[in-house]
Amino acid sequence: MQRREFLGALAGTAVLGTFGAFRAHAASATGKAKVVVVGGGYGGATAARYLREWSGQGIEVTLVEPNASLVSCPLSNLVLAGSKRIGDITLSYEALAKRHGVNVVRDHVSAIDPARRVVRLAGGGTLPYDRLVLSPGVDVLSGEIPGLAQPGGDQILHAWKAGPQTVDLRRQLEAMPDGGTFAITIPLAPYRCPPGPYERACLVADYFSRAKPRSKVLILDANPDVTSKGALFKQVWATRYKGMIEYRPQYNTIDVDPATRTLKFEVQDDERADVLNVLPPQRAGAIAVASGLATANGRWCEVDFLTFESIAVPNIHVLGDAIQIAPLMPKSGHMANQHGKVAAAAIVSLLAGQAPNPEPLYNNTCYSFTSAREAIHIASVHRYDAAQKTMVTVPGAGGLSAAPNALEGTYAQAWADAIWTDMLG
């Protein structure tokens, strides 16, 4: 196994050289300091676990998450291919509670009072905090595609939050007649998981090649080109899925007609398909926007990359897909996991009256399946640049697959198993 693939598989050790000193002073953290973590995804669950572990159980951590379990977005496209079931990517929060002592509260956050440092729950309760970690993910802006609000619009799915829509989209693909067309639309970047739509196109085509060989996949991308792993994806489309996948850049979807399953674009002619998978534009989760944290174009949350503390509201740390990313930093599950660790370490230090690590270093590995068995990957390492006050990539420290292969498919599953264990305990 090459070094970059090894790092990807061992997600639990991916924050390189950052945390060795924290165990020594963890016991000095404020005895009963309270940290509330909102959102139990890749960023929030990781932060909750490591806040407990690196404080020597000295910080009281409450995780607020409305769902009973986590359904992983990474690997969810394999459900569409039929090679996994939704249960295979559904994960329990039980170990966070029982093994690590995280208080898991199943509820929505209705409001945040930063002056009083209180989180208000939809169920009526309140949670005080010394520090708040917000990992709200993204909201899809369905209102920017007016036709989705029309009758039948609820049958045009995005399935960009893994769960019921993933299962429903799989059913639509199964019901589609052989010879039909599946169309996926991609919004302008940034959006959650840059290579995800192109992986989805591959895996739908993989399913069609086995079950509906006369069918087509149409990729309608608002961006000028493939946003991640472009050469590799195009190679796969031109060889393995030749004649089945068609890619069209600069197709910005502005509306849809559910009755006729027709897509409308800024410039190009309308396009009809049998199954429509519309990915609307995205922004940080609603609670971040409502709390005044989305300072970048009203959509994304700007943070101090040493601590992930919001630049707008003190004592609130924002993680994952919701942030305004640094250059070449993807909105990915692995990166959210890294955010969670950096934020947890910084909060442990701050509550102990110490400065956070001034030189955080972390990596990202992103696998994409091109068939039910074969995968490709891209990897990168990021360091803090004090002059620019942002994260920058380390030249020569990343890597890209030469071609899809089954061994990388094995690595991809190993990566998932490792990171799920790392964040959930």
DRENKOLSE-705210 format. One record per residue: residue in three letters; x, y, z of N, C-alpha, C in turn. Coordinates in steps of 0.2 Angstrom, whole numbers, padded with zeros to 4 digits, always signed. Layout:
ALAXYZXYZXYZ ...
END
This chain:
MET+0004-0006+0000+0000+0000+0000+0004+0006+0000 GLN+0003+0011-0004+0007+0017-0005+0005+0021+0002 ARG+0010+0026+0003+0009+0030+0009+0003+0034+0009 ARG+0001+0037+0004-0005+0041+0004-0011+0037+0005 GLU-0011+0031+0002-0017+0027+0003-0017+0024+0010 PHE-0011+0023+0013-0011+0021+0020-0014+0026+0025 LEU-0012+0033+0023-0015+0038+0027-0022+0039+0027 GLY-0025+0037+0020-0032+0038+0019-0035+0033+0023 ALA-0033+0026+0023-0036+0021+0027-0036+0022+0035 LEU-0030+0025+0037-0030+0026+0044-0032+0033+0046 ALA-0038+0035+0045-0041+0042+0046-0040+0044+0053 GLY-0040+0039+0058-0039+0041+0065-0032+0044+0067 THR-0027+0044+0062-0021+0047+0064-0019+0052+0059 ALA-0024+0055+0056-0023+0059+0050-0021+0066+0052 VAL-0022+0069+0058-0020+0075+0060-0013+0075+0062 LEU-0008+0076+0057-0001+0074+0058+0002+0079+0063 GLY+0005+0076+0069+0009+0079+0073+0006+0085+0077 THR-0001+0085+0078-0004+0091+0081-0006+0090+0088 PHE-0007+0084+0091-0010+0083+0097-0006+0080+0102 GLY+0000+0078+0101+0004+0075+0106+0004+0078+0113 ALA+0005+0085+0113+0006+0088+0119-0001+0089+0123 PHE-0007+0087+0120-0013+0089+0124-0014+0084+0130 ARG-0012+0078+0129-0014+0074+0134-0011+0076+0141 ALA-0005+0079+0140-0001+0081+0146-0005+0086+0150 HIS-0008+0091+0147-0011+0096+0151-0019+0096+0151 ALA-0021+0090+0148-0029+0089+0148-0032+0090+0155 ALA-0029+0087+0160-0032+0088+0167-0033+0095+0169 SER-0029+0099+0166-0029+0106+0169-0035+0110+0166 ALA-0038+0107+0161-0044+0110+0158-0049+0111+0163 THR-0053+0117+0162-0058+0118+0167-0063+0112+0169 GLY-0063+0111+0176-0066+0105+0178-0072+0103+0175 LYS-0077+0107+0175-0084+0105+0173-0086+0110+0167 ALA-0081+0112+0163-0083+0116+0157-0088+0112+0153 LYS-0092+0116+0150-0097+0113+0145-0096+0115+0138 VAL-0096+0110+0134-0096+0111+0127-0102+0107+0124 VAL-0106+0111+0120-0112+0108+0116-0109+0108+0109 VAL-0111+0102+0106-0109+0101+0099-0116+0100+0095 VAL-0117+0104+0090-0123+0103+0086-0122+0100+0079 GLY-0124+0094+0078-0124+0091+0072-0119+0085+0073 GLY-0121+0079+0072-0118+0073+0073-0115+0069+0067 GLY-0113+0073+0062-0110+0071+0056-0102+0070+0057 TYR-0098+0070+0051-0091+0068+0051-0087+0073+0056 GLY-0089+0080+0056-0086+0085+0060-0088+0084+0067 GLY-0095+0085+0068-0097+0085+0075-0096+0079+0079 ALA-0097+0073+0076-0096+0067+0080-0089+0067+0082 THR-0084+0068+0077-0077+0068+0079-0075+0073+0084 ALA-0078+0079+0084-0076+0084+0089-0079+0082+0096 ALA-0085+0079+0096-0088+0077+0103-0083+0071+0106 ARG-0081+0066+0102-0077+0061+0104-0070+0064+0107 TYR-0067+0068+0103-0060+0070+0105-0060+0075+0110 LEU-0065+0079+0111-0066+0084+0117-0066+0080+0123 ARG-0070+0074+0123-0070+0070+0129-0063+0067+0130 GLU-0060+0064+0125-0054+0060+0126-0048+0064+0128 TRP-0047+0070+0124-0041+0074+0125-0042+0079+0131 SER-0048+0079+0134-0048+0083+0141-0048+0078+0146 GLY-0046+0072+0145-0046+0067+0151-0053+0066+0154 GLN-0058+0067+0150-0065+0067+0152-0067+0073+0157 GLY-0063+0078+0156-0064+0084+0161-0069+0089+0158 ILE-0071+0088+0152-0076+0093+0149-0082+0089+0148 GLU-0088+0092+0150-0094+0089+0149-0096+0091+0142 VAL-0098+0086+0138-0099+0087+0131-0106+0084+0129 THR-0110+0088+0126-0117+0086+0124-0118+0087+0117 LEU-0120+0082+0113-0121+0082+0106-0128+0082+0105 VAL-0130+0087+0101-0137+0088+0099-0138+0086+0092 GLU-0142+0081+0091-0143+0078+0084-0150+0075+0083 PRO-0154+0077+0078-0160+0075+0078-0161+0068+0075 ASN-0156+0065+0072-0157+0058+0069-0155+0053+0074 ALA-0158+0047+0074-0156+0042+0079-0150+0039+0077 SER-0148+0039+0071-0141+0036+0068-0139+0041+0063 LEU-0132+0040+0061-0129+0043+0056-0129+0039+0049 VAL-0132+0042+0044-0131+0038+0037-0126+0042+0033 SER-0121+0038+0032-0115+0041+0029-0116+0043+0022 CYS-0114+0049+0020-0114+0052+0013-0109+0048+0009 PRO-0102+0048+0012-0097+0044+0008-0100+0036+0008 LEU-0099+0034+0002-0101+0027+0000-0109+0026-0001 SER-0113+0032+0000-0120+0031-0001-0122+0030-0009 ASN-0117+0032-0013-0119+0031-0020-0118+0024-0022 LEU-0115+0020-0018-0115+0012-0019-0122+0009-0018 VAL-0126+0013-0014-0133+0011-0013-0137+0011-0020 LEU-0135+0017-0024-0139+0018-0030-0136+0013-0035 ALA-0130+0010-0035-0128+0005-0039-0130-0002-0037 GLY-0133-0002-0031-0136-0009-0029-0131-0013-0026 SER-0125-0011-0025-0120-0015-0021-0120-0014-0014 LYS-0123-0010-0011-0124-0009-0004-0131-0007-0003 ARG-0133-0009+0004-0140-0007+0006-0139-0001+0011 ILE-0144+0003+0012-0144+0008+0017-0141+0007+0024 GLY-0143+0001+0026-0141-0002+0032-0133-0003+0033 ASP-0130-0004+0027-0123-0005+0027-0119+0002+0029 ILE-0122+0008+0028-0119+0014+0029-0123+0018+0034 THR-0127+0014+0038-0130+0017+0044-0126+0016+0051 LEU-0125+0021+0054-0120+0020+0060-0123+0023+0066 SER-0122+0019+0072-0124+0021+0078-0120+0026+0082 TYR-0124+0030+0086-0120+0035+0091-0119+0031+0098 GLU-0121+0025+0099-0121+0022+0105-0114+0022+0108 ALA-0108+0021+0105-0102+0021+0108-0100+0028+0110 LEU-0102+0033+0107-0100+0040+0109-0103+0041+0116 ALA-0109+0038+0117-0112+0039+0124-0109+0034+0129 LYS-0109+0028+0127-0107+0023+0132-0100+0023+0133 ARG-0096+0023+0128-0088+0022+0129-0085+0029+0131 HIS-0088+0034+0128-0084+0041+0129-0088+0046+0133 GLY-0094+0044+0135-0097+0048+0140-0100+0055+0137 VAL-0101+0055+0130-0105+0060+0127-0112+0060+0129 ASN-0115+0065+0131-0122+0066+0132-0126+0067+0125 VAL-0129+0062+0122-0132+0063+0116-0139+0065+0116 VAL-0141+0070+0114-0148+0073+0114-0151+0073+0107 ARG-0157+0069+0107-0160+0069+0100-0165+0074+0100 ASP-0163+0080+0096-0167+0086+0096-0164+0090+0090 HIS-0168+0095+0088-0166+0101+0084-0164+0107+0088 VAL-0160+0111+0086-0158+0117+0089-0162+0122+0086 SER-0166+0126+0090-0171+0131+0087-0168+0138+0087 ALA-0163+0139+0091-0160+0146+0092-0154+0145+0096 ILE-0149+0150+0095-0143+0151+0099-0143+0158+0102 ASP-0142+0158+0108-0141+0165+0112-0134+0166+0113 PRO-0129+0169+0109-0122+0169+0110-0121+0174+0116 ALA-0125+0178+0118-0124+0183+0124-0124+0179+0130 ARG-0129+0175+0131-0130+0171+0137-0126+0164+0136 ARG-0124+0162+0130-0121+0156+0129-0126+0150+0131 VAL-0131+0150+0127-0137+0146+0128-0139+0143+0121 VAL-0140+0137+0121-0143+0134+0115-0150+0132+0117 ARG-0155+0134+0113-0162+0133+0114-0164+0127+0109 LEU-0168+0122+0112-0170+0116+0108-0177+0116+0106 ALA-0178+0113+0100-0185+0113+0098-0190+0110+0103 GLY-0187+0105+0107-0192+0102+0111-0193+0106+0118 GLY-0190+0112+0118-0192+0116+0124-0186+0117+0129 GLY-0181+0113+0129-0176+0113+0134-0170+0118+0131 THR-0166+0120+0136-0160+0124+0135-0154+0121+0137 LEU-0148+0122+0134-0142+0119+0135-0137+0125+0136 PRO-0134+0126+0142-0129+0131+0143-0122+0129+0140 TYR-0118+0133+0138-0111+0131+0135-0106+0136+0137 ASP-0100+0134+0138-0094+0138+0138-0091+0139+0131 ARG-0091+0134+0127-0089+0134+0120-0095+0130+0116 LEU-0096+0132+0110-0101+0129+0106-0098+0127+0099 VAL-0099+0121+0097-0096+0118+0091-0102+0117+0086 LEU-0102+0120+0081-0108+0120+0076-0106+0116+0070 SER-0109+0110+0068-0107+0106+0062-0114+0105+0059 PRO-0117+0110+0056-0124+0109+0053-0124+0106+0046 GLY-0118+0105+0043-0119+0102+0036-0121+0108+0031 VAL-0124+0106+0026-0127+0110+0021-0134+0110+0021 ASP-0137+0115+0018-0144+0115+0016-0144+0116+0009 VAL-0149+0112+0005-0150+0113-0002-0155+0118-0003 LEU-0153+0123-0007-0158+0128-0009-0163+0127-0014 SER-0168+0123-0012-0173+0120-0017-0177+0126-0020 GLY-0177+0131-0016-0181+0137-0018-0178+0141-0024 GLU-0172+0139-0026-0169+0142-0032-0171+0138-0038 ILE-0174+0133-0037-0177+0129-0043-0184+0129-0042 PRO-0188+0134-0044-0195+0135-0042-0199+0129-0044 GLY-0198+0125-0049-0203+0120-0051-0203+0114-0045 LEU-0198+0114-0041-0198+0109-0036-0203+0110-0031 ALA-0206+0116-0031-0212+0117-0026-0219+0115-0029 GLN-0219+0114-0036-0225+0112-0039-0227+0105-0038 PRO-0233+0103-0039-0235+0096-0039-0231+0092-0042 GLY-0229+0086-0039-0224+0082-0042-0217+0083-0041 GLY-0216+0089-0038-0209+0092-0037-0205+0087-0032 ASP-0209+0085-0027-0206+0081-0022-0203+0074-0024 GLN-0205+0072-0031-0202+0066-0034-0196+0067-0037 ILE-0194+0074-0038-0187+0075-0041-0182+0076-0035 LEU-0178+0071-0034-0174+0071-0028-0167+0073-0029 HIS-0164+0076-0024-0157+0077-0024-0153+0072-0021 ALA-0155+0068-0015-0152+0063-0012-0145+0065-0010 TRP-0144+0071-0008-0137+0074-0007-0136+0074+0001 LYS-0141+0072+0005-0141+0070+0012-0143+0063+0012 ALA-0138+0058+0013-0139+0051+0013-0145+0049+0018 GLY-0149+0045+0015-0155+0043+0019-0161+0041+0015 PRO-0167+0043+0017-0173+0041+0013-0173+0042+0006 GLN-0170+0048+0004-0170+0050-0003-0165+0046-0007 THR-0160+0043-0004-0155+0038-0007-0159+0032-0009 VAL-0163+0030-0004-0167+0023-0006-0172+0025-0011 ASP-0176+0031-0011-0181+0032-0016-0178+0033-0023 LEU-0172+0036-0023-0169+0037-0030-0167+0030-0033 ARG-0165+0026-0028-0163+0019-0031-0169+0016-0034 ARG-0175+0017-0030-0181+0014-0033-0183+0017-0039 GLN-0182+0023-0040-0184+0026-0047-0179+0023-0052 LEU-0173+0022-0051-0169+0019-0056-0171+0012-0058 GLU-0173+0008-0052-0176+0002-0054-0182+0002-0058 ALA-0186+0007-0057-0192+0007-0061-0192+0010-0068 MET-0186+0013-0069-0185+0016-0076-0185+0011-0081 PRO-0188+0012-0087-0187+0007-0092-0181+0007-0095 ASP-0179+0001-0098-0172+0000-0101-0173+0005-0108 GLY-0168+0009-0109-0168+0014-0114-0170+0021-0112 GLY-0171+0021-0105-0173+0028-0103-0166+0032-0101 THR-0167+0038-0099-0162+0043-0097-0162+0045-0090 PHE-0156+0044-0087-0155+0047-0080-0151+0054-0081 ALA-0154+0059-0078-0150+0066-0079-0149+0068-0072 ILE-0142+0070-0071-0140+0073-0064-0138+0080-0066 THR-0140+0085-0062-0138+0092-0063-0133+0093-0057 ILE-0128+0098-0058-0123+0099-0053-0123+0107-0053 PRO-0123+0110-0047-0123+0117-0046-0116+0120-0046 LEU-0116+0126-0047-0109+0129-0047-0106+0128-0040 ALA-0099+0127-0040-0096+0126-0034-0095+0132-0030 PRO-0095+0132-0023-0094+0126-0019-0100+0122-0018 TYR-0100+0116-0017-0105+0112-0015-0102+0106-0011 ARG-0106+0102-0007-0104+0097-0004-0101+0091-0008 CYS-0095+0089-0007-0092+0083-0010-0091+0084-0018 PRO-0085+0088-0020-0084+0090-0027-0085+0084-0032 PRO-0082+0078-0030-0082+0073-0035-0088+0068-0035 GLY-0093+0070-0029-0098+0065-0028-0103+0065-0034 PRO-0105+0070-0038-0110+0069-0043-0107+0065-0049 TYR-0100+0066-0050-0097+0062-0055-0097+0054-0054 GLU-0095+0053-0047-0095+0046-0045-0102+0043-0045 ARG-0107+0047-0044-0114+0045-0044-0116+0043-0052 ALA-0114+0047-0056-0115+0046-0063-0112+0039-0065 CYS-0106+0038-0063-0102+0031-0064-0106+0026-0061 LEU-0108+0026-0055-0112+0020-0052-0119+0019-0055 VAL-0122+0024-0057-0129+0023-0060-0127+0020-0067 ALA-0122+0022-0070-0120+0019-0077-0118+0011-0076 ASP-0115+0010-0070-0113+0003-0068-0119-0001-0068 TYR-0124+0002-0064-0130-0002-0063-0134-0003-0070 PHE-0134+0002-0074-0137+0002-0081-0134-0004-0085 SER-0127-0004-0085-0123-0008-0089-0125-0016-0087 ARG-0127-0017-0081-0129-0024-0079-0137-0025-0080 ALA-0141-0020-0079-0148-0021-0079-0152-0018-0084 LYS-0149-0012-0087-0153-0008-0092-0148-0006-0097 PRO-0145-0010-0101-0140-0008-0105-0141-0003-0111 ARG-0147-0002-0112-0149+0003-0118-0150+0010-0115 SER-0149+0011-0108-0151+0017-0105-0145+0022-0105 LYS-0146+0028-0104-0141+0033-0104-0141+0037-0097 VAL-0135+0040-0096-0133+0045-0091-0131+0051-0093 LEU-0135+0057-0091-0133+0063-0094-0131+0068-0088 ILE-0125+0070-0088-0122+0075-0083-0123+0082-0085 LEU-0126+0086-0082-0128+0093-0084-0125+0097-0078 ASP-0119+0100-0080-0114+0103-0075-0114+0110-0076 ALA-0116+0114-0071-0116+0121-0071-0109+0124-0071 ASN-0104+0120-0069-0097+0122-0069-0094+0122-0076 PRO-0088+0125-0077-0085+0125-0084-0081+0118-0085 ASP-0080+0114-0080-0077+0108-0081-0078+0104-0075 VAL-0076+0097-0075-0077+0093-0070-0073+0096-0064 THR-0075+0096-0058-0072+0100-0052-0067+0096-0049 SER-0067+0089-0049-0062+0085-0046-0061+0079-0050 LYS-0055+0077-0050-0052+0071-0053-0055+0070-0061 GLY-0055+0076-0064-0058+0077-0070-0055+0072-0076 ALA-0048+0072-0076-0045+0067-0081-0047+0060-0080 LEU-0047+0058-0074-0049+0051-0072-0056+0049-0074 PHE-0061+0054-0072-0068+0052-0073-0069+0052-0081 LYS-0066+0057-0084-0067+0057-0092-0064+0051-0095 GLN-0059+0048-0092-0056+0042-0095-0061+0036-0094 VAL-0064+0036-0088-0069+0031-0087-0075+0031-0092 TRP-0077+0038-0092-0083+0039-0096-0082+0037-0104 ALA-0076+0038-0106-0074+0037-0113-0072+0029-0114 THR-0071+0026-0109-0069+0019-0110-0075+0014-0107 ARG-0075+0013-0101-0080+0009-0098-0087+0010-0099 TYR-0089+0017-0100-0096+0019-0101-0096+0022-0107 LYS-0092+0020-0112-0093+0024-0119-0100+0023-0122 GLY-0103+0029-0124-0109+0029-0127-0115+0029-0122 MET-0113+0028-0115-0119+0028-0110-0119+0034-0106 ILE-0113+0037-0105-0113+0043-0101-0111+0049-0106 GLU-0115+0054-0105-0113+0061-0109-0112+0066-0104 TYR-0107+0070-0104-0105+0075-0100-0106+0082-0104 ARG-0110+0087-0101-0111+0093-0104-0109+0099-0098 PRO-0104+0102-0099-0102+0108-0095-0106+0114-0096 GLN-0106+0119-0091-0109+0125-0092-0117+0125-0093 TYR-0120+0120-0090-0127+0119-0090-0130+0121-0083 ASN-0131+0127-0082-0134+0129-0076-0141+0129-0076 THR-0144+0124-0071-0151+0123-0071-0154+0128-0067 ILE-0159+0131-0070-0163+0136-0066-0170+0134-0064 ASP-0173+0129-0068-0180+0127-0066-0181+0120-0069 VAL-0187+0117-0067-0189+0110-0069-0196+0110-0069 ASP-0199+0106-0074-0206+0105-0075-0207+0098-0072 PRO-0210+0097-0066-0211+0090-0064-0216+0086-0068 ALA-0221+0089-0071-0226+0085-0075-0223+0082-0081 THR-0218+0085-0084-0215+0083-0090-0208+0080-0089 ARG-0205+0081-0083-0198+0079-0081-0194+0083-0086 THR-0194+0089-0086-0190+0093-0091-0186+0098-0087 LEU-0180+0099-0088-0175+0103-0085-0174+0110-0090 LYS-0174+0115-0086-0173+0122-0090-0166+0125-0087 PHE-0163+0128-0092-0156+0131-0091-0156+0138-0092 GLU-0150+0141-0090-0149+0148-0091-0149+0150-0099 VAL-0146+0146-0103-0144+0147-0110-0147+0142-0114 GLN-0145+0136-0113-0147+0130-0117-0154+0128-0118 ASP-0156+0124-0123-0162+0122-0124-0164+0117-0118 ASP-0171+0116-0117-0173+0112-0112-0171+0105-0113 GLU-0171+0101-0108-0169+0094-0108-0174+0089-0104 ARG-0176+0084-0107-0181+0080-0104-0177+0073-0102 ALA-0179+0070-0096-0176+0064-0094-0181+0060-0091 ASP-0180+0053-0090-0185+0049-0087-0184+0049-0079 VAL-0178+0050-0077-0177+0051-0069-0172+0057-0069 LEU-0175+0062-0065-0171+0068-0064-0168+0068-0057 ASN-0162+0069-0056-0158+0070-0050-0155+0077-0050 VAL-0159+0082-0047-0157+0089-0047-0154+0090-0040 LEU-0147+0093-0041-0144+0095-0035-0144+0103-0035 PRO-0148+0106-0031-0149+0113-0030-0142+0116-0028 PRO-0142+0123-0028-0136+0126-0025-0137+0125-0017 GLN-0131+0126-0014-0131+0124-0007-0128+0130-0003 ARG-0129+0130+0004-0126+0134+0009-0125+0131+0015 ALA-0122+0134+0020-0122+0132+0027-0129+0130+0030 GLY-0129+0125+0034-0136+0124+0038-0139+0129+0041 ALA-0146+0129+0041-0150+0135+0043-0148+0138+0049 ILE-0146+0134+0054-0145+0137+0061-0139+0141+0061 ALA-0134+0140+0056-0128+0144+0056-0130+0151+0052 VAL-0134+0150+0047-0137+0157+0044-0141+0161+0049 ALA-0145+0158+0052-0150+0161+0057-0146+0164+0063 SER-0140+0162+0064-0136+0164+0070-0131+0169+0068 GLY-0131+0171+0062-0127+0177+0059-0120+0174+0058 LEU-0119+0168+0057-0112+0165+0056-0110+0165+0049 ALA-0115+0165+0044-0114+0164+0037-0111+0171+0034 THR-0105+0173+0035-0103+0179+0033-0100+0180+0026 ALA-0099+0174+0023-0097+0174+0016-0103+0173+0011 ASN-0105+0179+0008-0110+0179+0003-0117+0176+0006 GLY-0117+0177+0013-0123+0174+0016-0124+0167+0016 ARG-0119+0163+0014-0120+0156+0013-0115+0152+0017 TRP-0109+0154+0018-0104+0150+0021-0101+0154+0027 CYS-0098+0150+0032-0096+0153+0038-0088+0154+0038 GLU-0086+0160+0039-0079+0161+0039-0076+0160+0046 VAL-0070+0156+0047-0068+0154+0053-0060+0156+0054 ASP-0058+0156+0060-0051+0156+0061-0048+0149+0061 PHE-0044+0147+0056-0042+0140+0055-0037+0138+0060 LEU-0035+0141+0065-0031+0139+0070-0036+0135+0075 THR-0042+0138+0076-0047+0135+0081-0054+0133+0078 PHE-0055+0136+0072-0062+0135+0069-0067+0139+0073 GLU-0065+0144+0076-0069+0149+0079-0072+0154+0074 SER-0078+0155+0074-0082+0160+0070-0078+0167+0070 ILE-0077+0170+0064-0075+0177+0064-0080+0182+0066 ALA-0086+0180+0067-0092+0184+0068-0094+0184+0075 VAL-0094+0178+0078-0097+0177+0085-0092+0173+0089 PRO-0090+0176+0095-0085+0172+0099-0088+0166+0102 ASN-0084+0162+0104-0085+0155+0107-0089+0150+0103 ILE-0090+0152+0097-0094+0147+0093-0089+0145+0087 HIS-0088+0138+0087-0083+0135+0082-0087+0132+0077 VAL-0086+0133+0070-0090+0130+0065-0085+0125+0061 LEU-0088+0119+0059-0084+0114+0056-0088+0112+0049 GLY-0084+0108+0046-0086+0104+0040-0088+0108+0034 ASP-0094+0105+0031-0096+0108+0024-0099+0115+0025 ALA-0100+0117+0031-0103+0124+0032-0098+0130+0032 ILE-0092+0128+0032-0087+0134+0032-0085+0137+0025 GLN-0083+0143+0025-0080+0145+0019-0073+0142+0019 ILE-0072+0138+0014-0066+0134+0014-0060+0138+0012 ALA-0054+0135+0014-0047+0138+0012-0046+0136+0005 PRO-0041+0139+0001-0039+0137-0006-0038+0129-0006 LEU-0041+0126-0011-0040+0119-0013-0042+0114-0007 MET-0046+0117-0002-0049+0113+0003-0056+0110+0001 PRO-0057+0104+0000-0063+0102-0002-0068+0101+0004 LYS-0075+0101+0002-0080+0100+0007-0081+0092+0007 SER-0077+0089+0011-0077+0082+0011-0078+0079+0018 GLY-0080+0073+0019-0081+0069+0025-0074+0069+0029 HIS-0069+0067+0025-0062+0067+0028-0060+0073+0031 MET-0061+0079+0027-0059+0085+0029-0063+0088+0036 ALA-0070+0086+0036-0074+0088+0042-0071+0084+0048 ASN-0069+0078+0047-0066+0074+0052-0060+0078+0055 GLN-0055+0080+0050-0050+0084+0052-0051+0091+0056 HIS-0057+0094+0053-0059+0100+0057-0061+0098+0064 GLY-0064+0093+0065-0067+0091+0072-0061+0090+0076 LYS-0056+0087+0074-0050+0086+0078-0046+0092+0080 VAL-0045+0097+0075-0042+0103+0076-0046+0107+0081 ALA-0052+0108+0080-0056+0112+0084-0056+0109+0091 ALA-0057+0102+0092-0057+0099+0099-0050+0101+0102 ALA-0045+0100+0099-0038+0101+0102-0038+0109+0104 ALA-0040+0113+0100-0040+0120+0102-0044+0122+0107 ILE-0050+0119+0108-0055+0120+0113-0052+0118+0120 VAL-0049+0112+0120-0046+0109+0126-0041+0114+0128 SER-0036+0117+0124-0031+0122+0126-0034+0128+0128 LEU-0039+0131+0125-0042+0137+0127-0045+0137+0134 LEU-0049+0131+0135-0052+0130+0141-0047+0129+0147 ALA-0041+0127+0145-0035+0126+0150-0031+0132+0151 GLY-0033+0138+0147-0030+0144+0148-0023+0144+0144 GLN-0023+0140+0139-0017+0139+0135-0018+0141+0127 ALA-0013+0143+0124-0014+0145+0117-0015+0138+0112 PRO-0019+0139+0107-0019+0133+0103-0013+0132+0099 ASN-0012+0126+0096-0007+0124+0092-0006+0129+0086 PRO-0001+0133+0085+0000+0138+0080+0001+0135+0073 GLU+0002+0128+0072+0004+0126+0066+0000+0119+0065 PRO-0006+0119+0064-0010+0113+0063-0008+0111+0056 LEU-0008+0104+0055-0007+0101+0049-0012+0095+0048 TYR-0015+0095+0043-0020+0089+0042-0021+0087+0035 ASN-0023+0081+0033-0024+0079+0026-0031+0077+0024 ASN-0032+0076+0018-0038+0074+0015-0037+0068+0010 THR-0041+0063+0011-0041+0058+0006-0048+0057+0004 CYS-0049+0057-0003-0056+0056-0005-0056+0051-0011 TYR-0060+0046-0009-0061+0040-0014-0067+0041-0018 SER-0067+0039-0024-0073+0039-0028-0073+0032-0032 PHE-0079+0029-0031-0080+0023-0035-0082+0024-0042 THR-0079+0021-0047-0081+0021-0054-0085+0015-0056 SER-0085+0010-0052-0090+0005-0053-0091+0002-0046 ALA-0095-0004-0045-0096-0006-0039-0090-0009-0035 ARG-0085-0010-0039-0078-0013-0036-0072-0009-0037 GLU-0072-0005-0042-0066-0001-0043-0067+0007-0041 ALA-0061+0009-0039-0061+0016-0036-0055+0020-0038 ILE-0055+0027-0037-0050+0031-0038-0049+0036-0032 HIS-0044+0039-0031-0043+0043-0025-0039+0050-0027 ILE-0040+0055-0023-0036+0061-0023-0034+0062-0015 ALA-0028+0064-0014-0026+0065-0007-0022+0072-0007 SER-0022+0075-0001-0018+0082-0001-0017+0083+0007 VAL-0012+0087+0008-0010+0088+0015-0010+0096+0015 HIS-0012+0099+0021-0014+0106+0022-0010+0108+0028 ARG-0007+0114+0028-0004+0117+0034-0006+0124+0034 TYR-0005+0127+0040-0007+0134+0042-0002+0138+0040 ASP-0004+0144+0036+0001+0149+0034-0001+0155+0038 ALA+0004+0157+0043+0002+0162+0047+0002+0169+0044 ALA+0006+0170+0038+0005+0176+0035-0001+0177+0031 GLN-0004+0172+0028-0010+0172+0025-0016+0171+0029 LYS-0015+0168+0035-0020+0166+0040-0025+0162+0037 THR-0023+0157+0034-0027+0152+0031-0023+0145+0030 MET-0026+0140+0028-0023+0134+0026-0021+0134+0019 VAL-0015+0131+0018-0012+0130+0011-0010+0123+0010 THR-0010+0121+0004-0008+0114+0002+0000+0114+0003 VAL+0002+0108+0005+0009+0107+0005+0011+0104-0002 PRO+0016+0107-0006+0018+0105-0012+0021+0098-0012 GLY+0018+0094-0017+0021+0087-0017+0019+0082-0012 ALA+0014+0084-0008+0012+0080-0002+0006+0076-0004 GLY+0003+0077-0009-0004+0074-0011-0002+0069-0016 GLY-0008+0067-0019-0007+0062-0025-0014+0060-0028 LEU-0014+0057-0034-0020+0056-0038-0019+0049-0041 SER-0024+0045-0041-0023+0038-0044-0021+0039-0051 ALA-0018+0033-0053-0016+0033-0060-0022+0031-0065 ALA-0026+0026-0062-0032+0023-0065-0036+0020-0060 PRO-0042+0019-0062-0047+0015-0057-0044+0008-0057 ASN-0045+0005-0051-0044-0002-0050-0047-0005-0044 ALA-0048-0012-0043-0051-0015-0038-0048-0014-0031 LEU-0041-0014-0031-0037-0013-0025-0039-0007-0022 GLU-0040-0001-0026-0042+0005-0023-0049+0005-0020 GLY-0053+0000-0023-0060-0001-0020-0059-0004-0013 THR-0055-0008-0012-0054-0011-0006-0051-0006-0001 TYR-0046-0002-0003-0044+0004+0001-0050+0009+0003 ALA-0054+0010-0002-0060+0014+0000-0064+0012+0005 GLN-0066+0005+0005-0070+0002+0011-0066+0003+0017 ALA-0059+0001+0017-0055+0001+0023-0055+0009+0026 TRP-0054+0014+0021-0055+0021+0024-0061+0022+0027 ALA-0067+0020+0025-0073+0021+0028-0074+0018+0035 ASP-0072+0011+0035-0072+0008+0041-0068+0011+0046 ALA-0062+0014+0044-0057+0017+0049-0060+0023+0052 ILE-0063+0027+0047-0065+0034+0049-0071+0034+0053 TRP-0076+0029+0052-0082+0028+0056-0080+0026+0063 THR-0075+0022+0063-0073+0020+0070-0069+0026+0074 ASP-0066+0030+0070-0062+0035+0073-0067+0040+0076 MET-0072+0042+0072-0077+0047+0074-0082+0045+0079 LEU-0084+0039+0079-0089+0036+0083-0087+0032+0089 GLY-0081+0030+0089-0078+0026+0094-0079+0019+0094 
END
